[in-house]
Amino acid sequence: MYGFGRGAWTPLVDVYGGERYTVVVVELPGIDPGETHLDVTPVTLTLSGTRKSLSYPELSPLGLEIQSGQFERVVHLPSRVDTSTVEAVLENGLLIVTLHHAFPAPVSIQVRESGKEE
């Protein structure tokens, strides 16, 4: 028998990490790219959007298991990322987000003696 529960839907997420970049894969079957919003900070990725429900006006539902509605998913990234190089592609129902790690430029700091100003 089919269930009729219609709870909040949360997409599943896999995170892969390497030395130079992190890849986040989000399961988004049936999602229109125009219905999604992706925000990235150096330490988090936030994905939100809406999965619209299917409707067949000429038919009565006999079983409904596919969840729909608004969703939001926050992923805490394992390494700081460069937000200017993020790439996101929706392919075969999977959103693949590539986030290159941020490598801050080295900074030289002049050491001065205590009590002396320059």
C-alpha positions as CSV (number, residue, x, y, z in Angstrom):
1,M,0.0,0.0,0.0
2,Y,1.2,3.5,-0.7
3,G,1.7,6.1,2.1
4,F,-0.2,9.4,2.2
5,G,2.3,11.2,4.4
6,R,3.2,14.7,3.1
7,G,6.0,15.8,5.4
8,A,8.7,18.4,4.7
9,W,11.1,17.3,2.0
10,T,14.9,17.6,2.4
11,P,17.2,16.7,-0.4
12,L,20.0,14.2,0.3
13,V,23.6,15.5,0.2
14,D,27.0,13.9,-0.3
15,V,30.2,15.8,0.3
16,Y,33.6,14.9,-1.2
17,G,36.9,16.5,-0.2
18,G,40.3,16.7,-1.7
19,E,43.5,18.8,-1.3
20,R,42.4,21.6,-3.7
21,Y,38.6,21.5,-3.8
22,T,35.4,20.1,-2.3
23,V,32.4,18.7,-4.3
24,V,28.9,18.8,-2.9
25,V,26.3,16.6,-4.7
26,V,22.7,17.2,-4.0
27,E,19.8,14.9,-5.1
28,L,17.3,17.1,-6.8
29,P,15.0,15.0,-9.0
30,G,12.2,16.9,-10.7
31,I,13.6,20.3,-9.7
32,D,13.6,23.2,-12.2
33,P,17.0,25.0,-11.9
34,G,15.0,28.3,-11.9
35,E,13.3,27.1,-8.7
36,T,16.6,26.8,-6.8
37,H,18.8,29.3,-5.0
38,L,22.4,28.7,-4.0
39,D,24.3,30.8,-1.5
40,V,27.9,30.2,-0.6
41,T,30.1,31.7,2.1
42,P,33.7,30.7,2.7
43,V,32.4,28.0,5.2
44,T,28.8,27.1,4.3
45,L,26.7,26.3,1.3
46,T,23.0,27.0,1.5
47,L,20.6,25.6,-1.0
48,S,16.9,26.5,-1.0
49,G,14.0,26.1,-3.5
50,T,10.8,24.5,-4.3
51,R,9.8,21.1,-5.7
52,K,6.4,21.5,-7.3
53,S,3.9,18.7,-6.8
54,L,2.6,16.9,-9.8
55,S,-1.1,17.1,-10.5
56,Y,-3.4,15.1,-12.7
57,P,-6.8,17.0,-12.4
58,E,-8.7,14.2,-14.2
59,L,-7.4,11.5,-11.8
60,S,-7.9,10.8,-8.1
61,P,-4.7,10.2,-6.0
62,L,-4.4,6.5,-4.9
63,G,-1.0,6.9,-3.3
64,L,1.3,9.8,-2.8
65,E,4.9,9.2,-1.7
66,I,6.7,11.9,-3.6
67,Q,7.2,14.9,-1.3
68,S,7.1,18.4,-2.6
69,G,7.2,21.9,-1.3
70,Q,9.9,24.3,-0.2
71,F,13.2,23.1,1.1
72,E,16.5,24.4,2.5
73,R,19.7,22.6,3.1
74,V,22.8,24.1,4.8
75,V,26.1,22.3,4.4
76,H,29.0,23.2,6.6
77,L,32.1,22.9,4.4
78,P,35.2,21.0,5.6
79,S,37.6,23.7,4.3
80,R,37.3,27.4,3.6
81,V,36.4,28.0,-0.1
82,D,37.0,30.8,-2.6
83,T,33.4,32.0,-3.3
84,S,34.4,33.6,-6.6
85,T,35.2,30.2,-8.3
86,V,32.1,28.2,-7.4
87,E,30.6,26.1,-10.2
88,A,27.1,24.5,-10.1
89,V,25.7,22.1,-12.7
90,L,22.3,20.3,-12.6
91,E,22.8,16.9,-14.4
92,N,20.4,14.0,-14.4
93,G,18.7,15.1,-11.2
94,L,21.9,15.8,-9.3
95,L,23.2,19.2,-8.5
96,I,27.0,19.1,-8.5
97,V,28.7,22.0,-6.8
98,T,32.5,22.4,-7.1
99,L,34.1,24.7,-4.5
100,H,37.8,25.4,-4.8
101,H,39.6,25.8,-1.5
102,A,40.8,29.3,-0.5
103,F,44.5,29.6,-0.1
104,P,45.2,33.0,1.5
105,A,48.2,34.8,0.2
106,P,51.1,34.9,2.7
107,V,51.6,38.1,4.5
108,S,54.8,39.5,5.9
109,I,54.5,41.1,9.3
110,Q,57.2,43.5,10.6
111,V,58.1,42.8,14.2
112,R,58.9,45.9,16.2
113,E,60.3,46.3,19.7
114,S,57.8,47.0,22.5
115,G,57.4,50.6,23.3
116,K,59.0,51.9,20.1
117,E,56.8,53.5,17.4
118,E,57.7,53.9,13.8
